[in-house]
Structures are given as structure tokens and as C-alpha cells.
Amino acid sequence: MTRIGLLGAGHLGKIHLRLLKEIETVELVGFFDLDPDVRSKVSETYSVPTFDTYDALLEQVEAVDIVTPTTTHFEMAQKALQLGKHIFIEKPLTQNPKEALDLISLVKEKGVVAQVGHVERFNPAFLTVGESAISPMFIEGHRLAQYNPRGTDVSVVLDLMIHDLDVVLSLVNSPVQEISASGVAVISDSPDIANARIEFENGCVANLTASRISVKNMRRLRMFQKNTYLVVDFLEKKAETFKITEEPPAQGAMRFDLDSGKKQKYLIYESPEVQPVNSIKMELEEFVSSIETGSRTRVSIEDGYKALQVAHEIIHRIEEKLEKVK
């Protein structure tokens, strides 16, 4: 059994609290939240012990699940790591890349497990497609959300787009070559809608749009590669593939004959069955498994740093453009 403590009992923290209780190999020691009223109410609702201080919680656990505002991530994670505790930390990893690098150094020094909560890597639609089958050369992404004050303490790039940045960086096995971006603050003090074009050294291009002032919700990636077009709908949890092949498709497959003028080809459409998965529970289970077995986490702290680094470069590009039009 892994003794875990939760830090932060807000909206997402309460979800983590409930799911940690369901994992058989976890002993949920308790939680800490800065607000004493929240501590009292959540402790009673979920029948979980609460601690009056973060230090008191750290003394009793092997690992912590950090689900607090981004502004507190570095301080909370640093304190846990200095004591040799394993950490699960929600995205974005920290406020800036320098803080992230400091945490990476501590993780290596202490030899502990550190996983970042980029939950879309565990989305059942994405799992169904399988990363090994994806070698995209063009990616189009839209992550749109209706306005919600929660999360507006940071730019939409760090709030929403960073999900797609992590997924894209996990799929494109090539360094980033060039980034251009635009964004506008409409309701918040930081950009509420942003678009980024990311060019990689291998020629792949990703065009990503994120908005938190949309009239509808959307979380979709479209990926194009040689003879294949893939769609992953993270919100609807659906996946679709269109493949061009010279081999006759299997009986019953949805097919379209293509007359290329040279050789008979077929366009095959597939919508694979997506197995229901609780993505947050799955990522927490993998965190615990990594502690117990020493296996590598799917979303390492280095992955969290890479996504954060690109996100800040996008924010910098937006700020540069906004300065020019003042």
C-alpha cells in the first residue's frame, strides 16, 4: 500500500480525493487545504482525515497529489521533494520553465517518481488510436470551452492549449523549429483566445486554437500523415481513421474505390470501439504503479517541462505581437 496525501480540495481536488479512495493499493492518509471551512466540510463529506498544516501531512505520507492553483505548485512540490516524497502534480507543472527545471533537478537528486497531470494522454479515444500508429505531418487542433472563471488566473495557453501541446509533443518525434502565435484578452486580464502555429524540424506543422469564451465546447485533434487521416475527439471520446490502401479491405469494412489513374486504391473508414475509461483514475493508478514497480510514468516531469516551455514561448510571441499594436 502506498501512503498518499492530497493537497488542495477544490473542484478537481475533490475528484482526486474520491478516486484515490477507490484505488486498492492506495492508503489515503488525508488531505490539506488552506481554507479551514473547506477542510471541515470536505472531511465530513468524504470521511477522510484532514490536516491543519501541509507539514503535518507530509510527515505521514510517501507521496502527495498536488491539486492546487498553479501559483503554488513550485513551493508545494519543492517542499515535498526535499523530503524525498513522490509527487503527482496537476498541469501546468509550474508557473514558468525555470521553476520546472529546479523541480526536475530535485527529482533526479532524490530518485523519486514525479508525474504531471496531462490527463488527455489517458483519454480513451486517444488510447484507442494508439500513439505508435501516429506519425503526423500536419495537425489541426481546437480546444474550445464556455467561459468559466475557474482557471482564469493564467492565460488560456496554460489553462487549455497546454493539453494539446503535451499530446502533440508526445507524437512528433522532432525538435520545435519555429513558433508563431496570436491571442486576445476579451474577459480576463490574460488572453482568452489564442492560436499557435508550431513548426518542427522534420517538417510537421501543428496549428492549435484554444478559447475559453466559446459558445460550445470542443476538444478535437485532426492529424494527417502518409495515406492516413485521423480524428481524435477528446470530448466525445470518439476516434475515426481514414486510410488509403492498395490491399482490398476486409469483408464488411466501409470502403470507397479510388481511381488514381495508375493503380486501384481503396479508402477505408474505421471508427474503432472506444473502451470506457476514467482517465483521471487511470493516471493516478499509473502514478501509484510507478512508485511500487519503478516503471516509467507515461507523463514524466520532463514531459511537463517541455509542454510548459513551448506554452511560454507561445505566450511570449503573443505578447510581442500585442506590443506592436499598442
N, C-alpha and C positions, 0 to 999 in steps of 0.2 A: 504493500500500500504506500502511495506517495502522499505525504502530508502537504496539502496546499492551502494557501490563504488567498483571499480575494481582496483587491484594493480598488475601491470605487463601487458604489451601489446605486448608480444612476440607471437610466433606461437599459443600456446594454449590459451594465454590471449585474443587474437582476437576472437577465437571461443567462449569463455565465454562471451565476450562483445556482440557478435551478438545474442547469445541465451538469455542472460539476457534481452535484448531489447524485446524479443518475449514473455516473461512471463508477463501475465496481472497484476499480483499482485506485480510486481516489479517496483519501480521508480529508474531507473539507473541515479544516480546523476552525475556520471562522473568517470574518471579514472586517475591514476597517473603512470607514467613510468619514470625511471631515465634519459632516453635519450630524450632530448628536441626535436630532429628531429623525433623520433618515436611518441612522444606526438602530434606533429603538424600534421603529416601525418595520424595517426590513427583517430584523432579527426575529420579531414576533411572527411576521407573516410566513417566513421560510423556515422557522425553527432552526436557525443557525446562530452560533455564538458570535458576539461582536466584541471587538477590542477597542479600548479607549485611545490607544495610540498605535501608529504604524510600527514603531519599535517593538512594542509588546507582541504584535502579531508576528513580526519577523523572527522573534526568539523561538517561536513554537512550530515553524514550518520548514520544509525543504525547498519549497518553490512558491512563487507568487504569481498571480494572474492580475496584471495591471490594466484596469479599465477606467482610467481617469482622464480628465482633459489633457490634450496634447501638451499644454504648457507645463504640466507636472511630470511628464514621462521621464525626462532625464534624471531629475532629482530622485524620484522613487526607484527607478531601475538601478541607478548608481548605488544607492544605499543597500539594495538587496544584493547586488553583485559583489560589493565589497565584503559582504558577509558570506559569500560563496553560495548564494541561493540561485536556483534555476529561475528563469523568468519567461513568462508569456506576456507579451506587451502588444496592446492594440495599435493599429495603424493610425496615423503615421508614426513611425518609430520615435522620432523626437521632433523638436521644433526646427532644427537645422542639421546639415550634414556633419558639422564639427562635433556636435554632441553625440551623434550616432557613431562616429569614429572612436570617440572616447569610450563608449559602451562596448564596442567591438574589442578594443584592447583589453578591457576588464574581463570580458567573456573568455578570451584566449588565456589571460593570466590565471583565472580561477578554474578553467576547464569545466565550465557548466553549460547546460543547454539553454539556448535563447531562441525563442520563436516569435515571429511577428504575425499579427492577426490580419493577414491579407486573405480574407475568407473566400474570395471568388476562386481561388485555386482549388477549393473543396466543393465548389458548386457542382451538383450532379450533371448538369448539361456539359460543363467543361470536362468533367471526368469521363463522360461517355465518349466524347470525341477522342480524347487521349492525346497528350502532348507529343508523343512520339510520331503521331501521324500528321503533325502540323509543321510545315516549313514555309511560312508565308513570305510573299514578296510585296504584298500590299495589304494593309489592314485599315479598316474603317470602323471607328468606334463611337457610339453615342451612349452617354450616361446622363439621363435627364431625370430630374426629381422636382416634385412640387415643393414649394417653399416651406421650410421648417426651421425655426430659429435655432434648434439644436445643431451644432456643428458650424455655425457661422462665425465662431471665434477665429477660424482660419479661412484662407482662400479656398474657392471651390476646387482648385487644383489639388490641395492637400485633403480636402473633405471627400471629394468624389472621384476626380480623374485619377488619383493615385492608385485606385483599384485596377484600372485598365493599364496603367503604366507598369505595375507589377506583372500582370498577365503577359503583356507584350514583351517585356524584358525577359520573361521566362521562356518565351517561344522563339525569339530571334537571337540566334547564337552569333552575335556580331556586335562590336562596339558602336556606340552612338557617334555619328559624324557631325550632324548639324541639327539645330532646333530652331524653329520659328514659331511664334505664338502671338495671340491677341486675346484680350479679355476686357470685360467691362463690369464695374461695380454698379449695381442697379438699386438694391435694397440695403446691402451690407456696406461696411467700410472697405472690404476687400472684394476682388472680382467674384461675381455670382455666376458668370458665364464665361467660358474660356474655350479656345480652340488651339491645338498644338499640332504641328507637323514635325515628325521626328524621322530623320533620315539616318540609316545605318550604313556602315562601311560595305556591307555585302550587297547594297542596292535596295534593300527593303525599305519601304516608307510606311509609317503609321500616321494616320490622320485622326486625331481624337478630339471629341467635343464633350464638354461637361457643363451642365446647367442645373442650378437649384432653384430656378424660377420658371419652370416649365408648367404647362397646363396638364401634362400627363407624365407618367413615369416610364422610363425606358432604360434598359441596360443590355446593350447588344453589341457584339463584335462580328464584323464580316471579314473573312480572310480569303485571300486569293493566292494560289500557288499553281505550279505547273499542273494542268489538267484537273484542277480541283478548286471548288468554291465551297467554303464552309461558313455556316452561320451558327453562332452560339448566343442564345437568348438567356442571359443570366436571371432575368426577372421571371420569365415564363417557364424557365427550366426546360428549354427545348433546344435540340440540335438538329441541323439539316446539312446534308452534304450533296453536292452535285459533282460527279466525276465523269470525265471523258475517258473512254477506253476503247481499244480495238478488239477486245475479247467480248463475245456475245454474253449478255448478262444472264444471270440465273433465272430459271422459270419463276414467273410471278413478280419479278422486280419491275419497278416503274422505269421505263426506258423510252428514249426518243432517238430515232435514227438520224445521224448527221451525215450529210453529203458534203464531204470536204473536197471532192474532185479528184482525190487520189485514192484513199483507202477508206473502206467502210468503218465508221466510228459510231460509238453509242454514248449517249448522255444518260447516266444512271442517277436517279434521285433516291436518297435514303433519309429517313427520319428515325434514327435508332431509338429504341425504348430507353427512357431515362429512369434509372432506379431511384426511388425516393431516398434522400439522404439529408440528415440535419447537418448542414455544413459547419456550423459553429461547434456542435458537439464533436464532429469528426476531427476538426483541427485541435480541439482540446485533448481528445483521445490520443492523437498523434504526438502531441507535446508530452503527455504522460508516458507514452511508449518509448519516446526518445530518452527520457530520463531513466527508465527502467532497463532499456536494452543497449543504449549507446548509439542507436541508429540516427542517421542524419534527419533533421526536420525538413519537411517539404519547403517551408518558407523560413530560411535562416535569417539571422540578424544581418548578414551581408546582403541578402536579397532586399531586406527592408531599407538598408542604406542606399542601394542602387536606385530603388524607386524614389526615395526621398531626394537623392542627388539630382535626378532628372526633373523631378517636380520643382525643385528650387531653381533650376536653370530655366524652366518654363516661366515661373513667376518673375524671374529677372528679365526675361525677354518681354513679358507683358509690361513690366514697369518701365523699361526702356522706351517702348512704343508710346505709352501714355505720357511720358515726359516730353516727347517730341511734339505732341499735340496741345500742350498746355499754352 
